[in-house]
């Protein structure tokens, strides 16, 4: 559930439901998807949230893939433990767990305007037995820290029973005197939990003698006989971090983070790791990815290395672009080439004399294909120059997927018993460039940088803009599949037959090879549309980041040839059936809304987001 879907479709509905119900439903939905055979692949496809390798660090002897984790207090029923690792989180907190279940008598309160949550307390859990059963089913890919709560005897029992499931333990400040005894049971690192209220009277000297591995500053400000969570916690967290720095131990700051800037302030102040709670609810599941990308942006000191192979891929895209222009010229003039006429055994003039609408219909298919090729070629060139050249792994992945699907079109052409010489030459020219570029870029590192810092108005509007582009890509994909199926089966839709006032039987009676030729064109056009649909979809899914102007221009300019030829050619030949064209009209609306709502975010000023200089987060 990336931000574009969460904020546009799910959040308006979920926030009309009780907080506990909407939370459990959302987490259970993501967890169920993550557990499916290909669930992790689906989540990665739509979210592309895997943390870059540059974020990995070792703290208290534990390897953390990312400095961003999730608070255990958010998910007391352990509904989302499998899904979290696929959302960009580098670690998961569970608990605090007690021997017996602990519940709340007061419902959770959610304030969307102030972006706050209110809990009666933060110790709700399902008890040891049920928690243990759930944790045993988790396929652990990131560290899991388990909070334990109870008397001395209960703490030792909890540590013993959960030792194999935990990478580290968290004990509250009131149990600090038991740390030495817990040490005898487990060799796992132990973090001491402190709250904002206890920090007010915290004495460094009182705990200096204890053998613990770090601190966790628990989220929540006491209010209305409970605990309020929200962005207002940041000043408390920053003060708490400053108080704990003299210990020279790792510090986990939990809660308060609602945008990447909040996290950067805590890292800059000395936090080793941060945990999300209220920010995950209000800012969305994409928040850890945004923080990870900003962290890489501010800390990556690598100079841009030349990515060999991008020129070859750029030339392949240029080949597609030029071939599209040639195809457009042919579609607007001769329509049929000499080898087409040789296959049919008749001249173009004979088809025009038989039914000129039929000939125009054939030209419309080829012109539409040309427009798609021009659009796709432009997008391929943009991905190569602006993305792959600069080491953007997502750009290479998008290029490879779309291009591979495009090359499969060759089987469409062969499948109709019609050997298209021009298409064969076209593939023979561009395929070597693709293979060489694919080989030379094979070792590109995974991960991206991002400048986004705030949940600004432009960011909020961009969620709708991004969703419109993604829907547009899915629509193009679907249209390509439908057109391909039609091309391989019935060839014509009723509106086509009505346009040239002929039946398939009449066309076959005129020339038995005419329908196979048209079917070859239609299926090929459908295949090209699938490829372009993937290009649009993947660019919108994976490349959509604040200040990346080339993405907006790629989508804006790249869509024009396809729209102009796809709609314009219908009016040019008089095939202006509005019902037939209604999907194209709707797609144009989606596309236009996407451009308008994305422009401030993708093309706005970078000054605010780039004003901060690089820093080195405190590493302990």
ZANU-808461 format. One record per residue (C-alpha): z, y, x; residue in three letters; residue number from 1. Coordinates in steps of 0.1 Angstrom, whole numbers. Layout:
residues N
> Z  Y  X  ALA  NUM .
...
***
This chain:
residues 620
> 0  0  0  UNK  1 .
> -12  28  23  UNK  2 .
> -4  65  15  UNK  3 .
> -37  72  -3  UNK  4 .
> -31  45  -29  UNK  5 .
> 7  50  -31  UNK  6 .
> 6  88  -37  UNK  7 .
> -26  87  -59  UNK  8 .
> -20  57  -81  UNK  9 .
> 13  40  -77  UNK  10 .
> 39  67  -71  UNK  11 .
> 33  86  -104  UNK  12 .
> 39  54  -123  UNK  13 .
> 68  40  -101  UNK  14 .
> 87  73  -104  UNK  15 .
> 88  69  -141  UNK  16 .
> 108  36  -137  UNK  17 .
> 144  32  -127  UNK  18 .
> 148  36  -89  UNK  19 .
> 162  0  -84  UNK  20 .
> 134  -15  -105  UNK  21 .
> 106  4  -89  UNK  22 .
> 120  -2  -54  UNK  23 .
> 123  -40  -59  UNK  24 .
> 89  -42  -76  UNK  25 .
> 71  -24  -48  UNK  26 .
> 88  -43  -19  UNK  27 .
> 83  -76  -37  UNK  28 .
> 47  -69  -43  UNK  29 .
> 41  -60  -6  UNK  30 .
> 61  -90  5  UNK  31 .
> 42  -114  -17  UNK  32 .
> 9  -101  -4  UNK  33 .
> 21  -105  32  UNK  34 .
> 30  -141  27  UNK  35 .
> -4  -151  14  UNK  36 .
> -26  -170  38  UNK  37 .
> -47  -139  46  UNK  38 .
> -22  -114  33  UNK  39 .
> -14  -99  67  UNK  40 .
> -52  -94  73  UNK  41 .
> -56  -77  40  UNK  42 .
> -27  -53  47  UNK  43 .
> -41  -46  82  UNK  44 .
> -76  -40  68  UNK  45 .
> -65  -14  43  UNK  46 .
> -37  2  63  UNK  47 .
> -46  -4  100  UNK  48 .
> -10  2  108  UNK  49 .
> -5  -19  139  UNK  50 .
> 15  1  165  UNK  51 .
> -3  10  197  UNK  52 .
> 9  -9  228  UNK  53 .
> 20  24  244  UNK  54 .
> 49  25  220  UNK  55 .
> 65  -7  232  UNK  56 .
> 99  -2  249  UNK  57 .
> 129  -23  259  UNK  58 .
> 163  -12  246  UNK  59 .
> 195  -32  251  UNK  60 .
> 174  -60  264  UNK  61 .
> 153  -62  232  UNK  62 .
> 116  -55  231  UNK  63 .
> 107  -30  203  UNK  64 .
> 70  -27  195  UNK  65 .
> 76  7  180  UNK  66 .
> 105  32  179  UNK  67 .
> 104  33  141  UNK  68 .
> 124  9  119  UNK  69 .
> 135  5  83  UNK  70 .
> 171  9  71  UNK  71 .
> 188  -21  57  UNK  72 .
> 205  0  30  UNK  73 .
> 171  6  14  UNK  74 .
> 164  -31  8  UNK  75 .
> 197  -47  -1  UNK  76 .
> 180  -76  -19  UNK  77 .
> 157  -84  11  UNK  78 .
> 126  -80  -10  UNK  79 .
> 103  -67  18  UNK  80 .
> 114  -83  51  UNK  81 .
> 81  -100  57  UNK  82 .
> 59  -70  48  UNK  83 .
> 77  -44  70  UNK  84 .
> 63  -57  103  UNK  85 .
> 27  -51  89  UNK  86 .
> 34  -15  80  UNK  87 .
> 39  -2  116  UNK  88 .
> 76  -8  118  UNK  89 .
> 89  -19  152  UNK  90 .
> 122  -33  140  UNK  91 .
> 140  -42  107  UNK  92 .
> 177  -36  99  UNK  93 .
> 193  -60  74  UNK  94 .
> 226  -55  56  UNK  95 .
> 254  -48  61  UNK  96 .
> 260  -84  50  UNK  97 .
> 294  -95  37  UNK  98 .
> 306  -130  29  UNK  99 .
> 305  -123  -8  UNK  100 .
> 279  -103  -27  UNK  101 .
> 286  -66  -31  UNK  102 .
> 271  -45  -59  UNK  103 .
> 272  -10  -72  UNK  104 .
> 286  0  -106  UNK  105 .
> 267  33  -107  UNK  106 .
> 228  34  -109  UNK  107 .
> 208  49  -80  UNK  108 .
> 197  85  -87  UNK  109 .
> 164  98  -75  UNK  110 .
> 155  135  -74  UNK  111 .
> 117  139  -68  UNK  112 .
> 119  177  -66  UNK  113 .
> 146  178  -38  UNK  114 .
> 134  144  -25  UNK  115 .
> 169  129  -24  UNK  116 .
> 184  96  -33  UNK  117 .
> 220  91  -44  UNK  118 .
> 240  59  -40  UNK  119 .
> 275  50  -50  UNK  120 .
> 278  34  -16  UNK  121 .
> 255  19  11  UNK  122 .
> 270  -16  14  UNK  123 .
> 253  -33  -15  UNK  124 .
> 242  -68  -5  UNK  125 .
> 236  -103  -18  UNK  126 .
> 262  -121  3  UNK  127 .
> 260  -144  33  UNK  128 .
> 246  -175  16  UNK  129 .
> 217  -160  -2  UNK  130 .
> 209  -136  27  UNK  131 .
> 209  -165  51  UNK  132 .
> 184  -184  30  UNK  133 .
> 161  -155  27  UNK  134 .
> 162  -146  64  UNK  135 .
> 154  -182  74  UNK  136 .
> 121  -179  55  UNK  137 .
> 110  -148  74  UNK  138 .
> 83  -152  100  UNK  139 .
> 99  -128  125  UNK  140 .
> 74  -107  145  UNK  141 .
> 97  -77  152  UNK  142 .
> 134  -75  161  UNK  143 .
> 159  -79  133  UNK  144 .
> 193  -61  135  UNK  145 .
> 219  -74  111  UNK  146 .
> 249  -53  100  UNK  147 .
> 280  -73  93  UNK  148 .
> 311  -61  73  UNK  149 .
> 345  -75  65  UNK  150 .
> 378  -84  80  UNK  151 .
> 382  -98  115  UNK  152 .
> 379  -134  103  UNK  153 .
> 350  -126  81  UNK  154 .
> 332  -107  109  UNK  155 .
> 335  -137  133  UNK  156 .
> 323  -161  106  UNK  157 .
> 293  -138  98  UNK  158 .
> 284  -134  135  UNK  159 .
> 285  -172  140  UNK  160 .
> 264  -180  109  UNK  161 .
> 238  -153  115  UNK  162 .
> 236  -155  153  UNK  163 .
> 203  -174  154  UNK  164 .
> 187  -150  129  UNK  165 .
> 197  -117  145  UNK  166 .
> 184  -100  176  UNK  167 .
> 213  -76  175  UNK  168 .
> 244  -69  154  UNK  169 .
> 257  -37  138  UNK  170 .
> 294  -33  131  UNK  171 .
> 311  -3  115  UNK  172 .
> 334  20  134  UNK  173 .
> 365  7  116  UNK  174 .
> 358  -27  131  UNK  175 .
> 354  -14  166  UNK  176 .
> 386  -31  178  UNK  177 .
> 371  -65  170  UNK  178 .
> 340  -61  192  UNK  179 .
> 356  -79  222  UNK  180 .
> 364  -109  200  UNK  181 .
> 329  -109  184  UNK  182 .
> 315  -109  219  UNK  183 .
> 330  -144  224  UNK  184 .
> 310  -157  195  UNK  185 .
> 276  -141  202  UNK  186 .
> 257  -129  232  UNK  187 .
> 235  -106  211  UNK  188 .
> 237  -68  216  UNK  189 .
> 262  -50  194  UNK  190 .
> 256  -15  180  UNK  191 .
> 285  6  167  UNK  192 .
> 278  22  133  UNK  193 .
> 291  58  128  UNK  194 .
> 287  81  98  UNK  195 .
> 283  118  95  UNK  196 .
> 318  121  81  UNK  197 .
> 334  100  109  UNK  198 .
> 314  120  136  UNK  199 .
> 334  151  126  UNK  200 .
> 365  136  142  UNK  201 .
> 349  114  167  UNK  202 .
> 366  112  201  UNK  203 .
> 344  100  229  UNK  204 .
> 374  89  250  UNK  205 .
> 388  67  223  UNK  206 .
> 358  43  224  UNK  207 .
> 348  45  261  UNK  208 .
> 366  13  270  UNK  209 .
> 347  -8  244  UNK  210 .
> 319  -31  254  UNK  211 .
> 291  -23  230  UNK  212 .
> 254  -17  236  UNK  213 .
> 246  14  215  UNK  214 .
> 251  35  184  UNK  215 .
> 236  36  149  UNK  216 .
> 242  68  130  UNK  217 .
> 243  58  94  UNK  218 .
> 224  78  68  UNK  219 .
> 241  96  39  UNK  220 .
> 261  127  32  UNK  221 .
> 291  124  10  UNK  222 .
> 284  140  -24  UNK  223 .
> 296  135  -60  UNK  224 .
> 318  105  -51  UNK  225 .
> 288  88  -35  UNK  226 .
> 262  93  -7  UNK  227 .
> 232  115  -9  UNK  228 .
> 201  108  13  UNK  229 .
> 173  132  21  UNK  230 .
> 158  156  45  UNK  231 .
> 190  176  47  UNK  232 .
> 205  149  69  UNK  233 .
> 184  160  99  UNK  234 .
> 209  187  112  UNK  235 .
> 238  162  109  UNK  236 .
> 218  136  128  UNK  237 .
> 209  160  156  UNK  238 .
> 245  170  159  UNK  239 .
> 256  134  160  UNK  240 .
> 231  125  187  UNK  241 .
> 244  153  209  UNK  242 .
> 280  141  205  UNK  243 .
> 270  105  214  UNK  244 .
> 248  114  244  UNK  245 .
> 277  113  269  UNK  246 .
> 281  76  264  UNK  247 .
> 246  71  279  UNK  248 .
> 238  44  254  UNK  249 .
> 209  39  231  UNK  250 .
> 211  58  198  UNK  251 .
> 195  47  165  UNK  252 .
> 193  76  141  UNK  253 .
> 190  63  105  UNK  254 .
> 177  83  75  UNK  255 .
> 166  120  71  UNK  256 .
> 131  115  84  UNK  257 .
> 105  125  58  UNK  258 .
> 76  135  81  UNK  259 .
> 66  130  117  UNK  260 .
> 81  163  128  UNK  261 .
> 116  151  117  UNK  262 .
> 112  120  138  UNK  263 .
> 99  140  168  UNK  264 .
> 129  163  166  UNK  265 .
> 153  133  167  UNK  266 .
> 135  117  196  UNK  267 .
> 134  150  214  UNK  268 .
> 171  154  208  UNK  269 .
> 179  121  224  UNK  270 .
> 175  93  198  UNK  271 .
> 161  61  212  UNK  272 .
> 150  47  178  UNK  273 .
> 148  61  142  UNK  274 .
> 151  43  109  UNK  275 .
> 135  53  76  UNK  276 .
> 151  53  42  UNK  277 .
> 145  82  17  UNK  278 .
> 114  92  36  UNK  279 .
> 99  58  30  UNK  280 .
> 103  63  -7  UNK  281 .
> 91  99  -10  UNK  282 .
> 66  102  19  UNK  283 .
> 51  67  14  UNK  284 .
> 46  35  34  UNK  285 .
> 22  53  57  UNK  286 .
> 50  73  73  UNK  287 .
> 57  49  102  UNK  288 .
> 20  49  111  UNK  289 .
> 20  87  111  UNK  290 .
> 51  88  133  UNK  291 .
> 37  62  157  UNK  292 .
> 4  82  161  UNK  293 .
> 22  115  167  UNK  294 .
> 45  99  192  UNK  295 .
> 15  85  212  UNK  296 .
> -1  119  210  UNK  297 .
> 29  137  225  UNK  298 .
> 37  112  251  UNK  299 .
> 4  97  262  UNK  300 .
> -3  112  296  UNK  301 .
> -35  91  302  UNK  302 .
> -66  111  309  UNK  303 .
> -97  102  288  UNK  304 .
> -114  73  305  UNK  305 .
> -151  68  300  UNK  306 .
> -158  40  275  UNK  307 .
> -188  21  289  UNK  308 .
> -212  9  262  UNK  309 .
> -210  37  238  UNK  310 .
> -244  50  248  UNK  311 .
> -260  16  239  UNK  312 .
> -244  17  205  UNK  313 .
> -254  53  200  UNK  314 .
> -290  44  208  UNK  315 .
> -288  15  183  UNK  316 .
> -276  41  156  UNK  317 .
> -305  64  166  UNK  318 .
> -329  35  162  UNK  319 .
> -316  29  127  UNK  320 .
> -319  67  120  UNK  321 .
> -355  69  133  UNK  322 .
> -365  38  115  UNK  323 .
> -352  53  83  UNK  324 .
> -373  84  88  UNK  325 .
> -404  63  94  UNK  326 .
> -396  42  63  UNK  327 .
> -392  74  43  UNK  328 .
> -426  87  54  UNK  329 .
> -442  54  45  UNK  330 .
> -425  53  11  UNK  331 .
> -437  88  3  UNK  332 .
> -473  82  14  UNK  333 .
> -489  48  18  UNK  334 .
> -459  27  4  UNK  335 .
> -476  -5  13  UNK  336 .
> -486  -13  49  UNK  337 .
> -517  -34  58  UNK  338 .
> -497  -66  62  UNK  339 .
> -481  -60  28  UNK  340 .
> -515  -58  13  UNK  341 .
> -526  -88  33  UNK  342 .
> -497  -108  19  UNK  343 .
> -506  -97  -17  UNK  344 .
> -543  -101  -12  UNK  345 .
> -549  -68  -30  UNK  346 .
> -550  -31  -21  UNK  347 .
> -526  -4  -32  UNK  348 .
> -554  12  -53  UNK  349 .
> -556  -20  -74  UNK  350 .
> -519  -19  -82  UNK  351 .
> -522  18  -91  UNK  352 .
> -552  10  -113  UNK  353 .
> -533  -18  -130  UNK  354 .
> -501  2  -136  UNK  355 .
> -493  33  -116  UNK  356 .
> -456  33  -128  UNK  357 .
> -452  -2  -112  UNK  358 .
> -466  12  -79  UNK  359 .
> -442  42  -81  UNK  360 .
> -414  18  -88  UNK  361 .
> -422  0  -56  UNK  362 .
> -422  33  -37  UNK  363 .
> -388  42  -52  UNK  364 .
> -373  10  -37  UNK  365 .
> -386  17  -3  UNK  366 .
> -376  54  -4  UNK  367 .
> -341  45  -14  UNK  368 .
> -339  20  14  UNK  369 .
> -351  47  39  UNK  370 .
> -323  71  27  UNK  371 .
> -296  45  32  UNK  372 .
> -310  37  67  UNK  373 .
> -309  74  76  UNK  374 .
> -274  78  63  UNK  375 .
> -262  46  81  UNK  376 .
> -279  56  114  UNK  377 .
> -263  90  114  UNK  378 .
> -228  74  108  UNK  379 .
> -234  49  136  UNK  380 .
> -243  77  160  UNK  381 .
> -212  97  149  UNK  382 .
> -189  66  154  UNK  383 .
> -204  60  188  UNK  384 .
> -202  95  202  UNK  385 .
> -170  109  186  UNK  386 .
> -151  76  183  UNK  387 .
> -161  48  206  UNK  388 .
> -168  72  235  UNK  389 .
> -132  85  233  UNK  390 .
> -117  50  231  UNK  391 .
> -110  48  194  UNK  392 .
> -106  11  187  UNK  393 .
> -110  16  149  UNK  394 .
> -144  32  154  UNK  395 .
> -157  2  173  UNK  396 .
> -143  -22  147  UNK  397 .
> -159  -3  119  UNK  398 .
> -193  -1  138  UNK  399 .
> -193  -38  145  UNK  400 .
> -185  -49  110  UNK  401 .
> -211  -26  93  UNK  402 .
> -238  -34  119  UNK  403 .
> -232  -72  117  UNK  404 .
> -237  -71  80  UNK  405 .
> -268  -50  85  UNK  406 .
> -283  -76  108  UNK  407 .
> -277  -103  83  UNK  408 .
> -303  -85  61  UNK  409 .
> -329  -104  82  UNK  410 .
> -320  -135  63  UNK  411 .
> -328  -117  30  UNK  412 .
> -363  -110  43  UNK  413 .
> -369  -146  55  UNK  414 .
> -355  -161  24  UNK  415 .
> -383  -148  2  UNK  416 .
> -410  -165  22  UNK  417 .
> -423  -132  33  UNK  418 .
> -424  -123  70  UNK  419 .
> -420  -86  73  UNK  420 .
> -434  -78  108  UNK  421 .
> -422  -42  109  UNK  422 .
> -386  -52  100  UNK  423 .
> -387  -80  126  UNK  424 .
> -399  -55  153  UNK  425 .
> -371  -31  142  UNK  426 .
> -344  -57  146  UNK  427 .
> -358  -70  179  UNK  428 .
> -356  -34  193  UNK  429 .
> -321  -25  181  UNK  430 .
> -303  -59  185  UNK  431 .
> -302  -59  223  UNK  432 .
> -285  -24  222  UNK  433 .
> -259  -37  198  UNK  434 .
> -252  -68  218  UNK  435 .
> -249  -49  251  UNK  436 .
> -227  -22  236  UNK  437 .
> -205  -49  219  UNK  438 .
> -200  -66  252  UNK  439 .
> -192  -35  272  UNK  440 .
> -167  -22  247  UNK  441 .
> -149  -55  242  UNK  442 .
> -116  -45  260  UNK  443 .
> -109  -13  241  UNK  444 .
> -71  -9  235  UNK  445 .
> -57  -10  199  UNK  446 .
> -41  21  185  UNK  447 .
> -48  58  178  UNK  448 .
> -33  92  183  UNK  449 .
> -26  117  155  UNK  450 .
> -15  153  154  UNK  451 .
> 0  153  119  UNK  452 .
> 35  166  117  UNK  453 .
> 43  177  82  UNK  454 .
> 39  167  46  UNK  455 .
> 19  199  40  UNK  456 .
> 0  209  9  UNK  457 .
> -33  199  27  UNK  458 .
> -18  165  35  UNK  459 .
> -8  159  -1  UNK  460 .
> -42  170  -14  UNK  461 .
> -59  148  12  UNK  462 .
> -44  116  -4  UNK  463 .
> -67  122  -34  UNK  464 .
> -96  131  -11  UNK  465 .
> -92  99  9  UNK  466 .
> -89  78  -22  UNK  467 .
> -121  92  -35  UNK  468 .
> -140  83  -3  UNK  469 .
> -125  48  -4  UNK  470 .
> -135  44  -40  UNK  471 .
> -170  56  -31  UNK  472 .
> -173  31  -3  UNK  473 .
> -162  3  -27  UNK  474 .
> -187  15  -53  UNK  475 .
> -215  14  -27  UNK  476 .
> -204  -21  -16  UNK  477 .
> -204  -33  -52  UNK  478 .
> -237  -17  -59  UNK  479 .
> -253  -33  -29  UNK  480 .
> -239  -67  -39  UNK  481 .
> -252  -63  -75  UNK  482 .
> -287  -51  -63  UNK  483 .
> -289  -80  -38  UNK  484 .
> -280  -105  -66  UNK  485 .
> -306  -90  -89  UNK  486 .
> -332  -91  -61  UNK  487 .
> -325  -127  -55  UNK  488 .
> -326  -137  -92  UNK  489 .
> -340  -116  -121  UNK  490 .
> -354  -89  -98  UNK  491 .
> -356  -63  -126  UNK  492 .
> -330  -48  -150  UNK  493 .
> -341  -39  -186  UNK  494 .
> -345  -2  -176  UNK  495 .
> -370  -12  -149  UNK  496 .
> -391  -31  -173  UNK  497 .
> -390  -3  -198  UNK  498 .
> -401  22  -172  UNK  499 .
> -434  4  -163  UNK  500 .
> -438  -13  -197  UNK  501 .
> -444  -47  -183  UNK  502 .
> -428  -81  -184  UNK  503 .
> -422  -103  -153  UNK  504 .
> -448  -127  -167  UNK  505 .
> -474  -100  -170  UNK  506 .
> -467  -89  -134  UNK  507 .
> -470  -125  -121  UNK  508 .
> -502  -130  -141  UNK  509 .
> -516  -99  -123  UNK  510 .
> -505  -111  -89  UNK  511 .
> -481  -140  -83  UNK  512 .
> -469  -126  -50  UNK  513 .
> -460  -92  -63  UNK  514 .
> -426  -101  -76  UNK  515 .
> -415  -119  -44  UNK  516 .
> -425  -88  -25  UNK  517 .
> -405  -65  -48  UNK  518 .
> -376  -90  -47  UNK  519 .
> -377  -88  -9  UNK  520 .
> -375  -50  -10  UNK  521 .
> -347  -50  -36  UNK  522 .
> -325  -76  -17  UNK  523 .
> -331  -57  15  UNK  524 .
> -321  -25  0  UNK  525 .
> -290  -41  -15  UNK  526 .
> -280  -55  19  UNK  527 .
> -285  -21  36  UNK  528 .
> -263  -5  8  UNK  529 .
> -236  -31  16  UNK  530 .
> -237  -21  52  UNK  531 .
> -235  16  44  UNK  532 .
> -207  9  19  UNK  533 .
> -187  -7  47  UNK  534 .
> -194  23  70  UNK  535 .
> -181  48  44  UNK  536 .
> -151  26  34  UNK  537 .
> -140  19  70  UNK  538 .
> -144  54  82  UNK  539 .
> -123  66  52  UNK  540 .
> -97  39  57  UNK  541 .
> -92  40  95  UNK  542 .
> -105  73  108  UNK  543 .
> -89  97  83  UNK  544 .
> -65  119  103  UNK  545 .
> -55  155  103  UNK  546 .
> -78  179  123  UNK  547 .
> -105  153  129  UNK  548 .
> -134  175  118  UNK  549 .
> -161  151  128  UNK  550 .
> -149  127  102  UNK  551 .
> -155  153  74  UNK  552 .
> -189  162  88  UNK  553 .
> -198  125  92  UNK  554 .
> -190  119  55  UNK  555 .
> -205  151  43  UNK  556 .
> -238  149  61  UNK  557 .
> -240  111  62  UNK  558 .
> -239  109  24  UNK  559 .
> -267  134  18  UNK  560 .
> -298  113  26  UNK  561 .
> -286  84  5  UNK  562 .
> -278  106  -25  UNK  563 .
> -310  127  -22  UNK  564 .
> -333  98  -19  UNK  565 .
> -314  76  -44  UNK  566 .
> -313  101  -72  UNK  567 .
> -342  124  -62  UNK  568 .
> -368  96  -60  UNK  569 .
> -360  86  -96  UNK  570 .
> -369  121  -109  UNK  571 .
> -399  123  -85  UNK  572 .
> -415  93  -101  UNK  573 .
> -403  101  -136  UNK  574 .
> -378  72  -138  UNK  575 .
> -350  95  -151  UNK  576 .
> -331  72  -174  UNK  577 .
> -296  87  -173  UNK  578 .
> -279  55  -182  UNK  579 .
> -295  38  -153  UNK  580 .
> -285  67  -130  UNK  581 .
> -250  72  -144  UNK  582 .
> -233  51  -116  UNK  583 .
> -250  74  -90  UNK  584 .
> -238  105  -110  UNK  585 .
> -202  92  -110  UNK  586 .
> -204  83  -73  UNK  587 .
> -215  118  -65  UNK  588 .
> -185  132  -84  UNK  589 .
> -161  110  -64  UNK  590 .
> -179  120  -32  UNK  591 .
> -178  157  -40  UNK  592 .
> -141  156  -50  UNK  593 .
> -134  137  -17  UNK  594 .
> -151  164  3  UNK  595 .
> -133  193  -14  UNK  596 .
> -98  178  -12  UNK  597 .
> -102  165  23  UNK  598 .
> -116  197  39  UNK  599 .
> -83  216  45  UNK  600 .
> -67  185  60  UNK  601 .
> -96  173  82  UNK  602 .
> -110  207  91  UNK  603 .
> -80  230  89  UNK  604 .
> -64  247  119  UNK  605 .
> -47  226  145  UNK  606 .
> -24  254  157  UNK  607 .
> 7  244  138  UNK  608 .
> 4  207  145  UNK  609 .
> -5  211  182  UNK  610 .
> 19  239  190  UNK  611 .
> 44  215  206  UNK  612 .
> 40  205  241  UNK  613 .
> 43  170  255  UNK  614 .
> 78  157  259  UNK  615 .
> 95  127  273  UNK  616 .
> 118  111  247  UNK  617 .
> 151  100  260  UNK  618 .
> 149  64  273  UNK  619 .
> 181  46  280  UNK  620 .
***
